[in-house]
Amino acid sequence: MTAAVAGVDEKSEIRRRIEELGPWFHNMRIGGVETAPDHFLGNYPACKWETFAEVLPNDLTGKTVLDIGCNAGFYSLEMKRRNAAHVVGIDHDPHYLRQAAFAAEQEGVDLELHQMSVYDVAKLKRKFDLVIFTGVLYHLRHPLLALDMIYEYVAGDMLLFQSMQRGSNDIPVLERDYPFENEEVFDEYAYPKLHFVERRYCGDPTNWFIPNRAAVEAMLRSAGFAIEAHPEREVYLCRRAWRPEAVEPPPCG
């Protein structure tokens, strides 16, 4: 059943189910009903998606996609609309997975959904043409490990990455090495930094590490991803490349 064909009774039932499955973080239109019309970020994540949608291929025919931290499935469904052959969504929260299953059912598409964290991706035992990793990094206690796990076990080609950023948006010019006595370089305002949140940020106790731009880009490179596009401040399209020689492979999840 799609929004275009939902009748009055059907729309009432959809509204009831949306309320039953709430609260929603993704504002989606299901059968003509918005799931989070009063979202504090506006029409989110559609308003975000509009700023970088063009960096991904319009036609994903034959491609496989993994959506890590899929929430209610907004990006997973967008990939199906671009004809992705198979889309897998994972999230640690069963509440969001129930929402994603309902949204996919109403859209009339198949999503493979699993309750697992990014640290568990080795259990999928396959690699994907595109991995979507948006809105997750700053919620993790071990952010660089997560990128290493993605590289090692599930990234076959492209990585679509997004993270909240705070601090400087500049990229410093850094040497490849510094002597032990040089402490001043760490005081540079744009030096790669992960801001550690001990308690809460924006009322959320799971906001742990919030990077500045230099840290995001350095972490992606260190994990083995080459940045191909940076369509907006927080979003990067990357390709799987080579890890630096000093980087050890992560443990099998």
Solvent accessible surface area in square Angstrom, and as a share of the most:
residue,aa,sasa,rsa
1,M,91,0.41
2,T,66,0.38
3,A,55,0.43
4,A,99,0.77
5,V,103,0.59
6,A,23,0.18
7,G,35,0.34
8,V,126,0.72
9,D,119,0.61
10,E,75,0.34
11,K,75,0.32
12,S,65,0.42
13,E,81,0.36
14,I,3,0.02
15,R,112,0.41
16,R,115,0.42
17,R,65,0.24
18,I,9,0.04
19,E,125,0.56
20,E,102,0.46
21,L,16,0.08
22,G,26,0.25
23,P,115,0.72
24,W,23,0.08
25,F,75,0.31
26,H,13,0.06
27,N,4,0.02
28,M,14,0.06
29,R,142,0.52
30,I,10,0.05
31,G,7,0.07
32,G,42,0.41
33,V,7,0.04
34,E,62,0.28
35,T,13,0.08
36,A,12,0.09
37,P,85,0.54
38,D,136,0.71
39,H,23,0.10
40,F,145,0.60
41,L,85,0.42
42,G,38,0.37
43,N,54,0.28
44,Y,36,0.14
45,P,0,0.00
46,A,19,0.15
47,C,53,0.32
48,K,35,0.15
49,W,21,0.07
50,E,128,0.57
51,T,63,0.37
52,F,1,0.00
53,A,16,0.12
54,E,120,0.54
55,V,30,0.17
56,L,4,0.02
57,P,55,0.35
58,N,123,0.63
59,D,87,0.45
60,L,1,0.00
61,T,92,0.54
62,G,56,0.54
63,K,84,0.36
64,T,42,0.25
65,V,0,0.00
66,L,0,0.00
67,D,2,0.01
68,I,3,0.02
69,G,27,0.26
70,C,3,0.02
71,N,17,0.09
72,A,0,0.00
73,G,1,0.01
74,F,17,0.07
75,Y,15,0.06
76,S,1,0.00
77,L,4,0.02
78,E,28,0.12
79,M,0,0.00
80,K,41,0.18
81,R,121,0.44
82,R,34,0.12
83,N,86,0.44
84,A,5,0.04
85,A,60,0.47
86,H,70,0.31
87,V,1,0.01
88,V,0,0.00
89,G,0,0.00
90,I,1,0.01
91,D,9,0.04
92,H,127,0.57
93,D,38,0.20
94,P,55,0.35
95,H,43,0.19
96,Y,52,0.20
97,L,19,0.09
98,R,130,0.48
99,Q,0,0.00
100,A,0,0.00
101,A,49,0.38
102,F,9,0.04
103,A,3,0.02
104,A,6,0.04
105,E,117,0.53
106,Q,23,0.10
107,E,62,0.28
108,G,62,0.59
109,V,42,0.24
110,D,123,0.64
111,L,25,0.13
112,E,44,0.20
113,L,46,0.23
114,H,60,0.27
115,Q,113,0.50
116,M,29,0.13
117,S,34,0.22
118,V,5,0.03
119,Y,59,0.22
120,D,38,0.20
121,V,0,0.00
122,A,10,0.08
123,K,119,0.50
124,L,16,0.08
125,K,176,0.75
126,R,87,0.32
127,K,102,0.43
128,F,3,0.01
129,D,45,0.23
130,L,0,0.00
131,V,0,0.00
132,I,0,0.00
133,F,0,0.00
134,T,18,0.10
135,G,23,0.22
136,V,22,0.12
137,L,1,0.01
138,Y,28,0.11
139,H,61,0.27
140,L,19,0.09
141,R,126,0.46
142,H,101,0.45
143,P,10,0.06
144,L,77,0.38
145,L,60,0.30
146,A,0,0.00
147,L,1,0.00
148,D,18,0.10
149,M,4,0.02
150,I,0,0.00
151,Y,12,0.05
152,E,51,0.23
153,Y,49,0.19
154,V,0,0.00
155,A,0,0.00
156,G,39,0.38
157,D,51,0.26
158,M,8,0.04
159,L,0,0.00
160,L,0,0.00
161,F,2,0.01
162,Q,12,0.05
163,S,0,0.00
164,M,27,0.12
165,Q,0,0.00
166,R,97,0.35
167,G,48,0.46
168,S,19,0.12
169,N,67,0.34
170,D,68,0.35
171,I,82,0.42
172,P,24,0.15
173,V,144,0.82
174,L,64,0.32
175,E,119,0.54
176,R,244,0.89
177,D,116,0.60
178,Y,67,0.26
179,P,86,0.54
180,F,196,0.82
181,E,135,0.61
182,N,42,0.22
183,E,124,0.56
184,E,121,0.54
185,V,7,0.04
186,F,117,0.49
187,D,119,0.62
188,E,74,0.33
189,Y,156,0.59
190,A,4,0.03
191,Y,52,0.20
192,P,36,0.23
193,K,64,0.27
194,L,65,0.32
195,H,68,0.30
196,F,106,0.44
197,V,24,0.14
198,E,113,0.51
199,R,178,0.65
200,R,151,0.55
201,Y,79,0.30
202,C,100,0.60
203,G,56,0.54
204,D,41,0.21
205,P,59,0.37
206,T,63,0.36
207,N,7,0.04
208,W,54,0.19
209,F,45,0.19
210,I,5,0.03
211,P,0,0.00
212,N,1,0.01
213,R,58,0.21
214,A,5,0.04
215,A,5,0.04
216,V,1,0.01
217,E,17,0.08
218,A,31,0.24
219,M,19,0.09
220,L,0,0.00
221,R,130,0.47
222,S,38,0.25
223,A,0,0.00
224,G,1,0.01
225,F,3,0.01
226,A,44,0.34
227,I,55,0.28
228,E,102,0.46
229,A,30,0.23
230,H,60,0.27
231,P,41,0.26
232,E,38,0.17
233,R,99,0.36
234,E,29,0.13
235,V,0,0.00
236,Y,1,0.00
237,L,10,0.05
238,C,0,0.00
239,R,83,0.30
240,R,83,0.30
241,A,35,0.27
242,W,228,0.80
243,R,45,0.17
244,P,62,0.39
245,E,179,0.80
246,A,92,0.71
247,V,40,0.23
248,E,140,0.63
249,P,92,0.58
250,P,14,0.09
251,P,92,0.58
252,C,102,0.61
253,G,45,0.43
